[in-house]
């Protein structure tokens, strides 16, 4: 180890130098391909100091006394290696040679395909969001298996969804302000340049670059010189949401003149995926250019984007699946001999970043990034005006309703585009020759964001064993939200009138109620937000302990600015113009303590306590119409703790963890069509349902191990046993055009389970790594305790209370109510996966091929997500529905797609 000794200490230690020769120990770290592995961490068990391998993989320890030593070499996406050696008194320099790190399973697997098309439905799908772990993986066996085996079936470690995760590019957060989630499609197809995060921390572990959240942090450094000098070409073939992918990447490395370039591009396309009517055409580009002014100063420009055109697939009731099969999708129909999907997502939100890297003195670095993101996210759907619902699975068209037989339903189970054009044609002209508006059209819900970010990161080493990090972030968001006419389906114009509420105008300030292609209709508003955050973290390394502490504080201001003045008298003063500013203050702390039993055994504790301001979607209950705040909306309070035992040896790597997390005061908003009753009767309307003051608890244990049975055969195993449930009775409100706000009291959901992920999961796999650079592996996976998401309105006293008398309906006993509102639990499922690959080397050229197959047994019974329909919210209707052999408004479900494969071929040189 390198130490600066004072003159006094030098004379104090001088006699010892005559008795003990001191040795410099060095080595080079390389990967399987023989190329240097830079920034590998090398931990010397007998020292408080770690070292980091340089750009050529070289590291050294200075002034080691005679004795026996143990070092652990680690690098994300590589298997860690432990090496023992002896230093003798007569050695001045000891060469450990080349330390070869094998690629981890994540690297060998080549690529991971995230299929997020389920997110595009308005009926739900939040539970279907991919997680950070699916796109990045470290050396931990549990995280690897969770991402690449269980993750294929929408398993979320510790029940944490996309809302509570962080992905940063050069310090800039990629979470969306509307719902707090990460939209991976912003860099979809850029696997080559986003494969290896610069930092990847799990769960509540503190990060150097941000405070983080519950679900971990992936930090990407897009500095051009940080990419390995090479050219890579790849082609993939799959049967998931597309068929083909082509990708090319070039990295120049740093030239003598101080320039470095990295470029990457890809295309994903295909129209014959497993689910009917799903097709995709997506491009992606990435450019990073660095200018190095000196050894201490560089500036880097990064630009990336992923213009994507993708069709969606529908959730369906069990009745529909039983008739049409698990591949059925109601969103499409034939037009002129081609499949046309009504639900198209077209998104392109490019990001441009300028990063300044500055080294200050010997121990400090200061990195500053400014970024600007602009673009749009448009999602289309069918709209109708005083006409029948064109949805083929509308409940009156289902055989259970009695109007159609199963065969008749099959014959008209897709959208009839010709009939929609014909309806517009027949409705086109009045008796006096004047034109009428469309009865059917396609509209798009559009979100246009302009986001400016400034991110600053400063780190310094105060002492050899003491590091300090300071992060400051500022974000300014302008989010333009509106609905526009995309296709009039043969008509000349559409009406900007509310057909569900007496044809009132959506915008009374505009006398013209006719809208044409490209015009805004129904709603238009802007959301703005300014956000400031400061995070300070520090790490101190002692002989037996490593301690990390992190604190943060943030302040935000949010505002709505409406563009349309509602035709409803009660909304006119709250629909157009700027709202008052909603400000929020957050703070929190995290801590991590690692006890080093020895170089192989560790005990790690993580703790976090922080608040989280509401997102824009949580803040405004119906921003499309008014600026009203959600009743009872507050900052969430999160408290999380975990304790782990970790073993890292040459033969066995193991982690056992227990965790306990509580989330308080959260807000959950749903929007759906419901029959709402009061003293005057029942009214069908689109409601915005808010559940506020929600408390949840996540508790469980994790086991992950990787054992080397032989030098070439590894076994991996994972067990995740959790319980994620609601722990209180939150308040329920609704808002709609007809009733304004309504309070329904408490929802009886205490002990209901959190939906969207299996709460228990197990996996066991074997992998053979041949010395001749081929590998094959298989895993068996078992998924348990998956639950259906519920409608809160049906869990309140409103459901069983007669509005005419304010008393319970006759027959509404507590036992029957409990039976009618019981949460649905899905069956446990078994899945089998396999993967294989081989690489070849021809001089400076490396060729590789890999194939992975999920759900080999073609199990189509696994429900990956689903939700209750809230259409019926009164006891007579719910009771009648429960007594039907086939309910009209059964839960909407997504099923696993069965056997899927992904093949990949690459050439690198």
TORLUMVEX-49137 format. One line per field, with one value per residue (C-alpha): residue number from 1; x, y, z. Coordinates in pm, whole numbers, plus 50000, padded with zeros to 5 digits. Example, Ala and Ser with C-alpha at 12.3 -4.5 7.8 and 13.67 -1.06 7.14 Angstrom:
<pts>
num = (1;2)
xx = (51230;51367)
yy = (49550;49894)
zz = (50780;50714)
</pts>
This chain:
<pts>
num = (1;2;3;4;5;6;7;8;9;10;11;12;13;14;15;16;17;18;19;20;21;22;23;24;25;26;27;28;29;30;31;32;33;34;35;36;37;38;39;40;41;42;43;44;45;46;47;48;49;50;51;52;53;54;55;56;57;58;59;60;61;62;63;64;65;66;67;68;69;70;71;72;73;74;75;76;77;78;79;80;81;82;83;84;85;86;87;88;89;90;91;92;93;94;95;96;97;98;99;100;101;102;103;104;105;106;107;108;109;110;111;112;113;114;115;116;117;118;119;120;121;122;123;124;125;126;127;128;129;130;131;132;133;134;135;136;137;138;139;140;141;142;143;144;145;146;147;148;149;150;151;152;153;154;155;156;157;158;159;160;161;162;163;164;165;166;167;168;169;170;171;172;173;174;175;176;177;178;179;180;181;182;183;184;185;186;187;188;189;190;191;192;193;194;195;196;197;198;199;200;201;202;203;204;205;206;207;208;209;210;211;212;213;214;215;216;217;218;219;220;221;222;223;224;225;226;227;228;229;230;231;232;233;234;235;236;237;238;239;240;241;242;243;244;245;246;247;248;249;250;251;252;253;254;255;256;257;258;259;260;261;262;263;264;265;266;267;268;269;270;271;272;273;274;275;276;277;278;279;280;281;282;283;284;285;286;287;288;289;290;291;292;293;294;295;296;297;298;299;300;301;302;303;304;305;306;307;308;309;310;311;312;313;314;315;316;317;318;319;320;321;322;323;324;325;326;327;328;329;330;331;332;333;334;335;336;337;338;339;340;341;342;343;344;345;346;347;348;349;350;351;352;353;354;355;356;357;358;359;360;361;362;363;364;365;366;367;368;369;370;371;372;373;374;375;376;377;378;379;380;381;382;383;384;385;386;387;388;389;390;391;392;393;394;395;396;397;398;399;400;401;402;403;404;405;406;407;408;409;410;411;412;413;414;415;416;417;418;419;420;421;422;423;424;425;426;427;428;429;430;431;432;433;434;435;436;437;438;439;440;441;442;443;444;445;446;447;448;449;450;451;452;453;454;455;456;457;458;459;460;461;462;463;464;465;466;467;468;469;470;471;472;473;474;475;476;477;478;479;480;481;482;483;484;485;486;487;488;489;490;491;492;493;494;495;496;497;498;499;500;501;502;503;504;505;506;507;508;509;510;511;512;513;514;515;516;517;518;519;520;521;522;523;524;525;526;527;528;529;530;531;532;533;534;535;536;537;538;539;540;541;542;543;544;545;546;547;548;549;550;551;552;553;554;555;556;557;558;559;560;561;562;563;564;565;566;567;568;569;570;571;572;573;574;575;576;577;578;579;580;581;582;583;584;585;586;587;588;589;590;591;592;593;594;595;596;597;598;599;600;601;602;603;604;605;606;607;608;609;610;611;612;613;614;615;616;617;618;619;620;621;622;623;624;625;626;627;628;629;630;631;632;633;634;635;636;637;638;639;640;641;642;643;644;645;646;647;648;649;650;651;652;653;654;655;656;657;658;659;660;661;662;663;664;665;666;667;668;669;670;671;672;673;674;675;676;677;678;679;680;681;682;683;684;685;686;687;688;689;690;691;692;693;694;695;696;697;698;699;700;701;702;703;704;705;706;707;708;709;710;711;712;713;714;715;716;717;718;719;720;721;722;723;724;725;726;727;728;729;730;731;732;733;734;735;736;737;738;739;740;741;742;743;744;745;746;747;748;749;750;751;752;753;754;755;756;757;758;759;760;761;762;763;764;765;766;767;768;769;770;771;772;773;774;775;776;777;778;779;780;781;782;783;784;785;786;787;788;789;790;791;792;793;794;795;796;797;798;799;800;801;802;803;804;805;806;807;808;809;810;811;812;813;814;815;816;817;818;819;820;821;822;823;824;825;826;827;828;829;830;831;832;833;834;835;836;837;838;839;840;841;842;843;844;845;846;847;848;849;850;851;852;853;854;855;856;857;858;859;860;861;862;863;864;865;866;867;868;869;870;871;872;873;874;875;876;877;878;879;880;881;882;883;884;885;886;887;888;889;890;891;892;893;894;895;896;897;898;899;900;901;902;903;904;905;906;907;908;909)
xx = (50000;50105;50139;50294;50504;50602;50970;50909;50728;51001;51268;51037;50992;51348;51481;51207;51317;51642;51457;51174;51226;50927;50793;50596;50332;50175;49957;49745;49369;49231;48906;48837;48913;49260;49185;49261;48986;49007;48868;48862;48858;49133;49078;49371;49230;49521;49493;49239;49325;49188;49338;49183;49330;49424;49333;49569;49445;49758;49759;50016;50057;50373;50573;50417;50599;50671;50358;50051;49804;49461;49319;48972;48937;48589;48434;48065;47957;48259;48293;48500;48826;49008;49384;49614;49992;50300;50560;50908;51183;51411;51153;51164;50906;50650;50469;50131;50104;49773;49456;49185;48825;48554;48245;47945;47620;47490;47774;47758;47387;47464;47147;46827;46508;46259;45911;45713;45423;45184;45252;45075;44719;44498;44329;44632;44970;45167;45245;45401;45682;46035;46285;46637;46756;46629;46865;47172;47323;47615;47814;47550;47394;47053;47044;47166;46900;46630;46709;46767;46561;46280;46271;46144;45821;45781;45927;46025;46277;46124;45802;45948;45819;45961;45834;46103;46410;46670;46860;47108;47298;47597;47413;47082;46781;46572;46258;45948;45784;45428;45441;45800;45866;46154;46074;46333;46214;46410;46726;46579;46804;47125;47241;47605;47648;47420;47519;47756;47662;47947;47782;47511;47377;47089;46784;46856;47236;47376;47508;47798;47598;47251;47053;46853;46524;46403;46487;46854;47052;47210;47452;47576;47886;47870;48220;48350;48693;48536;48421;48657;48820;48645;48380;48082;47816;47519;47201;46922;46615;46328;45956;45867;45741;45946;46136;46464;46727;47041;47299;47636;47874;48211;48449;48774;48946;49144;49362;49699;49531;49289;48972;48753;48436;48169;47874;47597;47279;47016;46682;46417;46129;45878;45504;45473;45516;45334;45044;44816;44828;45148;45415;45703;45949;46204;46534;46799;47107;47387;47682;47948;48238;48508;48779;49064;49238;49480;49519;49292;49024;48787;48453;48211;47901;47640;47326;47091;46735;46510;46224;45975;45652;45485;45143;44990;44808;44489;44411;44106;43856;43882;43570;43744;44060;43858;43696;43986;44298;44585;44727;44412;44436;44120;44299;44339;44141;44191;44197;44276;44437;44666;44648;44576;44611;44414;44652;44982;45250;45481;45755;46070;46231;46598;46845;47143;47410;47731;47956;48268;48521;48773;49035;49135;49461;49545;49228;48932;48707;48433;48187;47913;47643;47383;47119;46810;46544;46263;46015;45674;45501;45175;44934;44637;44293;43950;43701;43328;43054;42692;42775;42813;43135;43356;43550;43497;43503;43244;43038;42715;42900;43023;42842;42771;42542;42325;42311;42585;42695;43061;43091;42928;43167;43465;43347;43351;43619;43844;43787;43580;43757;43536;43222;43374;43447;43100;42936;43117;43018;42650;42654;42845;42564;42248;41930;42023;42360;42573;42838;42820;43106;43264;43096;43422;43777;44122;44267;44609;44693;45012;45273;45538;45808;46086;46326;46640;46876;47191;47376;47695;47903;48207;48412;48728;48938;48987;49217;49337;49032;48779;48583;48328;48067;47847;47567;47350;47068;46828;46548;46302;46008;45750;45504;45243;44955;44668;44451;44459;44280;44494;44259;43899;43836;43689;43501;43576;43586;43502;43314;43495;43191;43139;42898;42882;42757;42488;42730;42881;43182;43526;43648;43388;43642;43642;43307;43424;43350;43484;43830;44033;44344;44619;44385;44366;44044;43882;44171;44487;44700;45060;45232;45549;45788;46109;46306;46622;46806;47127;47287;47599;47748;48064;48244;48500;48697;48834;49025;48712;48432;48321;48068;47867;47627;47413;47171;46957;46711;46499;46246;45998;45732;45454;45181;44906;44816;44491;44438;44066;43781;43533;43172;43064;42975;43124;43463;43501;43707;43937;43990;44170;44471;44742;44673;44835;45184;45216;45550;45700;46005;46172;46459;46610;46910;47066;47335;47539;47767;47984;48161;48455;48479;48767;48837;48560;48285;48090;47787;47612;47336;47149;46894;46695;46438;46312;46012;45896;45685;45379;45425;45228;44979;44925;44904;44618;44322;44204;44445;44273;43972;44059;44340;44192;44440;44381;44213;44451;44759;45083;45450;45515;45724;45954;46138;46348;46607;46795;47061;47279;47542;47775;48030;48275;48507;48656;48405;48095;47943;47640;47413;47136;46929;46628;46440;46158;46007;45709;45554;45310;45081;45101;44843;44702;44487;44284;44065;43784;43419;43174;42806;42778;42459;42306;41959;41843;41955;42255;42472;42742;43046;43424;43557;43895;43938;44191;44303;44503;44682;44775;45014;45200;45449;45710;45883;46084;46407;46638;46890;47126;47421;47664;47871;48153;48096;48391;48615;48367;48031;47841;47514;47308;47008;46772;46490;46279;46011;45812;45487;45377;45046;44832;44830;44550;44211;44285;44041;43872;43752;43631;43598;43397;43217;42873;42935;43252;43416;43266;43401;43341;43503;43752;43850;43846;44171;44380;44584;44513;44824;45019;44965;45194;45464;45495;45555;45755;45994;46252;46510;46780;47016;47320;47572;47865;48151;48384;48752;48692;48463;48123;47860;47519;47283;46932;46716;46399;46181;45882;45656;45407;45154;45059;44749;44494;44492;44164;43915;43909;43554;43412;43593;43419;43087;42946;42933;42685;42501;42168;42191;41812;41803;42167;42137;42297;42116;41899;42111;42440;42581;42946;43015;42869;43047;43377;43310;43223;43527;43787;44108;44184;44500;44643;44781;45150;45349;45661;45883;46187;46453;46767;47051;47366;47638;47984;48251;48524;48846;49008;49308;49166;48812;48577;48253;47986;47646;47397;47042;46804;46465;46214;45918;46031;45725;45496;45304;45022;44850;45075;44901;45166;44925;44561;44305;43943;43701;43530;43225;42982;43011;42683;42577;42287;42507;42807;42590;42422;42761;42897;42602;42654;42833;43036;43049;42999;43275;43532;43892;44109;44422;44752;44896;45255;45333;45450;45771;45984;46335;46607;46909;47202;47510;47789;48122;48373;48708)
yy = (50000;50356;50578;50915;50897;51194;51238;51130;50814;50738;50735;50541;50264;50271;49987;49757;49803;49628;49322;49305;49353;49533;49417;49567;49325;49386;49220;49282;49220;49094;48953;48630;48800;48894;49264;49476;49521;49877;50007;49662;49696;49506;49456;49348;49175;49275;49646;49923;50048;49918;49995;50029;49886;50150;50163;49878;49667;49724;49755;49732;49723;49882;49800;49466;49287;48913;48709;48544;48766;48743;48977;48993;49133;49255;49428;49462;49207;48987;48704;48811;48627;48559;48506;48401;48448;48464;48736;48630;48843;48825;48954;49319;49282;49006;48954;48786;48772;48807;48772;48653;48754;48541;48707;48681;48526;48872;48933;48588;48620;48895;49098;49130;49214;49428;49395;49683;49692;49610;49955;50122;50042;50294;50016;49955;49801;49991;49660;49551;49803;49667;49733;49865;49515;49396;49627;49600;49349;49334;49046;48940;48602;48709;49019;48826;48558;48811;49008;48740;48443;48556;48904;48757;48685;49034;48943;49255;49211;49310;49408;49744;49875;50115;50416;50367;50318;50555;50554;50836;50938;51151;51252;51335;51136;50965;50937;51105;51381;51279;50939;50906;50604;50537;50516;50272;50332;50661;50456;50127;49944;50100;49785;49822;50158;50096;49739;49816;50083;50285;50232;49984;49966;49752;49839;50109;50088;50445;50569;50804;50999;51042;50974;50707;50549;50201;50012;50084;50308;50249;50528;50546;50743;50810;50955;50857;50748;50514;50275;50003;50075;49846;49803;49581;49451;49247;49092;48941;48735;48688;48618;48863;49213;49231;48992;49153;49378;49510;49707;49867;50042;50207;50341;50509;50528;50840;50968;51140;51469;51433;51327;51023;50914;50654;50600;50343;50279;50010;49918;49680;49578;49305;49235;48866;48859;48605;48833;48906;49255;49362;49519;49755;49970;50142;50310;50423;50639;50739;50973;51064;51299;51387;51649;51607;51938;51799;51509;51702;51843;51701;51799;51543;51583;51306;51278;50982;50897;50612;50700;50419;50317;50030;49866;49758;49450;49443;49291;49068;48894;48520;48472;48630;48424;48102;48177;48334;48194;48360;48533;48738;49117;49327;49646;49560;49467;49411;49708;49664;49328;49454;49446;49789;49847;50131;50163;50292;50446;50683;50823;51019;51216;51277;51382;51614;51646;51840;51717;51881;51656;51833;51680;51908;51829;51466;51358;51556;51542;51778;51675;51905;51817;52030;51850;51926;51676;51750;51543;51384;51069;51007;50719;50666;50521;50505;50776;50792;51054;50943;50603;50244;50141;49991;49772;49409;49298;49551;49355;49365;49187;48899;48564;48583;48881;48667;48863;48671;48310;48218;48157;48492;48663;48496;48617;48980;48967;49228;49597;49637;49933;49927;49966;50268;50438;50345;50494;50822;50818;50760;51033;51279;51501;51669;51704;52064;51955;52071;51838;51646;51556;51215;50955;50759;50892;50817;51054;51073;51157;51357;51456;51704;51762;52016;51933;52122;51963;52069;51803;51860;51591;51658;51388;51410;51182;51367;51094;50762;50596;50880;50985;51264;51309;51613;51611;51903;51880;52128;52042;52262;52090;52225;51951;52019;51769;51747;51526;51576;51433;51177;51027;51123;50786;50950;51233;51602;51704;51592;51770;51920;51843;51618;51352;51196;51519;51684;51791;52075;52242;52133;52488;52764;53031;52893;52921;52676;52325;52159;52003;51848;51632;51780;52002;51985;51845;51764;51880;52089;52200;52251;52130;52296;52198;52331;52090;52145;51873;51845;51518;51469;51127;51009;50676;50585;50260;50116;49797;49593;49833;50030;50305;50505;50786;50984;51273;51475;51758;51875;52146;52153;52385;52254;52434;52364;52604;52515;52606;52521;52677;52403;52433;52307;52609;52462;52412;52734;52919;52624;52487;52765;52965;52913;52739;52825;52684;52362;52342;52041;51989;51650;51521;51192;50990;50656;50453;50143;49960;49669;49450;49261;48933;48850;48879;48632;48695;49016;49141;49441;49664;49923;50171;50453;50703;50971;51151;51157;51438;51345;51315;51539;51259;51210;51583;51672;51435;51526;51769;51724;51918;52124;52230;52066;51895;51537;51543;51430;51417;51426;51340;50970;50861;50565;50363;50068;49841;49528;49303;49068;48803;48779;48509;48550;48258;48093;47808;47966;48313;48358;48630;48593;48905;49007;49333;49539;49840;50063;50325;50571;50844;50730;50824;50588;50718;50511;50625;50410;50402;50327;50326;50572;50577;50848;50943;51026;50702;50553;50740;50598;50823;50829;50875;50960;50753;50855;50648;50867;50805;50456;50257;49949;49706;49498;49227;48929;48735;48668;48395;48387;48156;48066;47754;47630;47254;47206;47462;47463;47386;47636;47606;47911;47933;48204;48215;48524;48498;48816;48956;49288;49417;49718;49787;50043;50160;50461;50733;50704;50995;51031;51319;51331;51576;51502;51480;51684;51547;51262;51106;50737;50701;50426;50139;49806;49685;49622;49303;49308;49214;49446;49332;49324;49076;48728;48766;48445;48316;48040;47956;47694;47683;47505;47651;47488;47715;47534;47638;47643;47945;47787;47765;47620;47675;47603;47720;47601;47880;47867;48170;48202;48441;48663;48876;49073;49451;49575;49856;50066;50195;49846;49807;50101;50115;50287;49950;49796;50115;50205;50579;50616;50506;50540;50187;49866;49686;49395;49081;49268;49069;49110;48751;48805;49140;48975;48700;48948;49167;48897;48960;48712;48504;48338;47986;47916;47851;47665;47794;47641;47850;47760;47945;47863;48035;48019;48267;48233;48428;48488;48713;49047;48940;48785;48622;48518;48357;48305;48183;48199;48034;48125;47916;47607;47413;47675;47742;47979;47984;48240;48575;48847;49123;49217;49441;49443;49638;49905;49927;49798;49975;49888;49581;49464;49484;49318;49040;48974;48974;48716;48483;48477;48175;48415;48771;49065;49268;49010;49109;49221;49003;48967;48618;48512;48469;48113;47993;48283;48286;48538;48469;48703;48704;48959;49039;49258;49385)
zz = (50000;49928;50230;50294;50606;50814;50896;51255;51154;50898;51170;51399;51140;51008;51227;51106;50747;50828;50952;50696;50326;50173;49840;49551;49426;49083;48821;48512;48498;48167;48039;47854;47526;47646;47658;47968;48224;48351;48679;48838;49217;49402;49775;49992;50299;50522;50435;50475;50126;49799;49460;49115;48798;48540;48170;48082;48373;48583;48961;49236;49613;49752;50067;50156;50437;50426;50491;50345;50156;49994;49730;49579;49225;49130;48833;48741;48478;48554;48799;49098;49161;49487;49477;49762;49753;49978;50002;50112;50264;49959;49706;49599;49323;49292;48962;48998;48621;48443;48650;48413;48491;48337;48197;48423;48304;48216;47974;47819;47766;47521;47528;47721;47539;47725;47587;47735;47493;47777;47917;47629;47729;47902;48096;48312;48280;48542;48700;48373;48377;48339;48615;48636;48711;48374;48191;48409;48640;48877;49016;49269;49184;49311;49093;48787;48817;48907;48593;48333;48448;48679;48526;48201;48391;48542;48877;49074;49356;49689;49510;49410;49077;48822;49018;49283;49063;48922;48595;48542;48231;48332;48648;48475;48598;48331;48548;48407;48607;48528;48699;48825;48605;48371;48001;47869;47514;47520;47461;47340;47093;47227;47406;47307;47480;47779;47856;48144;48399;48545;48883;48968;49324;49439;49647;49909;49891;49882;49548;49480;49221;49371;49683;49506;49599;49695;49378;49316;49083;48744;48646;48288;48192;47817;47790;47445;47570;47829;47555;47438;47103;46858;46593;46669;46430;46550;46418;46628;46544;46789;46812;47089;47008;46687;46459;46359;46510;46344;46541;46470;46709;46659;46925;46826;47163;47253;46969;47010;46921;47213;47031;47099;46917;46985;46752;46768;46574;46546;46399;46539;46317;46241;46215;46300;46677;46894;46984;46689;46542;46722;46504;46554;46366;46589;46518;46764;46744;46979;46935;47187;47105;47355;47336;47580;47654;47911;48147;48384;48157;47895;47746;47604;47387;47389;47182;47168;47078;46976;46738;46791;46622;46808;46814;47145;47266;47469;47805;47783;48005;48058;47845;47547;47596;47620;47284;47095;47259;47445;47133;47077;47053;47013;46906;46536;46226;45854;45617;45247;45318;45596;45973;46120;46495;46654;46950;46814;47029;46845;47065;46995;47278;47191;47460;47411;47680;47732;48012;48151;48330;48552;48779;49069;49242;49313;49487;49351;49046;48937;48666;48533;48280;48107;47905;47701;47604;47364;47170;47190;47304;47118;47182;46952;47013;46852;46945;46870;46881;46940;46798;46916;47089;46812;47056;46945;47311;47433;47686;47481;47196;47412;47398;47773;47710;47486;47161;46979;46976;47016;46642;46563;46802;46633;46293;46407;46675;46513;46441;46125;45965;45657;45867;46047;45715;45592;45904;45848;45480;45555;45822;45602;45472;45605;45404;45312;45173;45469;45602;45927;46155;46205;46421;46432;46432;46566;46822;46984;47344;47310;47563;47448;47708;47709;47990;48089;48340;48520;48717;48914;49084;49300;49470;49673;49887;50217;50344;50211;50364;50351;50042;50002;49723;49658;49397;49291;49037;48883;48643;48455;48285;48042;47955;47688;47705;47459;47244;46869;46571;46390;46131;46044;45873;45564;45736;45686;46051;46406;46685;46982;47199;47500;47377;47725;47886;47676;47399;47605;47447;47556;47485;47517;47419;47067;46889;46621;46741;46426;46443;46165;46138;46352;46556;46934;47073;47411;47632;47623;47916;48023;48337;48459;48733;48881;49095;49300;49492;49693;49799;50011;50082;50250;50275;50539;50524;50847;50909;50980;50894;50590;50662;50405;50491;50248;50302;50063;50043;49753;49672;49384;49243;49019;48825;48572;48290;48109;47744;47716;47914;47998;47889;48231;48444;48763;48593;48394;48655;48719;48371;48184;48297;48555;48882;49212;49264;49459;49638;49811;50030;50065;50279;50376;50486;50400;50566;50494;50735;50618;50870;50717;50902;50667;50298;50216;50470;50522;50712;50552;50689;50479;50612;50453;50573;50333;50190;49830;49680;49472;49098;48864;48794;49166;49234;48996;49007;48654;48488;48151;48280;48588;48819;49129;49360;49467;49809;50082;49858;50062;50044;50081;50378;50313;50574;50462;50622;50517;50665;50461;50506;50206;50125;49840;49784;49480;49500;49652;49628;49850;49985;50241;50308;50509;50444;50591;50411;50484;50256;50413;50275;49915;49650;49386;49100;48853;48564;48428;48319;48601;48689;48980;49189;49407;49533;49179;49018;48840;48589;48363;48350;48327;48679;48826;49140;49406;49702;49943;50270;50152;50374;50249;50397;50215;50418;50307;50267;49972;49904;49611;49553;49279;49339;49119;49108;48876;48704;48414;48577;48792;48979;49070;49296;49408;49659;49719;49985;50036;50163;50012;50142;50231;50604;50651;50525;50300;50191;49852;49638;49283;49041;48720;48493;48638;49011;49071;49389;49584;49903;49960;50301;50376;50150;50331;50180;50489;50431;50055;49859;49629;49271;48970;49074;49220;49593;49607;49342;49317;49054;49010;48716;48580;48341;48167;48051;47816;47798;47423;47457;47436;47707;47774;48062;48184;48471;48641;48783;49013;49068;49352;49506;49213;49285;49084;49116;49265;49218;49536;49488;49528;49860;50031;50218;49908;49734;49981;50094;49931;49844;49871;50237;50348;50489;50368;50085;50198;50212;50228;50518;50624;50515;50167;50125;50216;49964;49686;49747;49806;49617;49339;49371;49061;49041;49097;48781;48667;48387;48220;48041;47847;47677;47486;47291;47143;47045;46785;46740;46402;46457;46569;46484;46737;46628;46876;46861;47142;47178;47472;47504;47774;47883;47695;47813;47655;47976;47877;48217;48384;48437;48415;48519;48548;48711;48822;48612;48820;48598;48862;49197;49371;49565;49341;49033;49198;49340;49006;48836;49083;49014;48638;48501;48287;48424;48190;48354;48453;48529;48237;48215;48035;47993;47933;47565;47594;47435;47316;47177;47110;46891;46850;46628;46665;46503;46686;46569)
</pts>
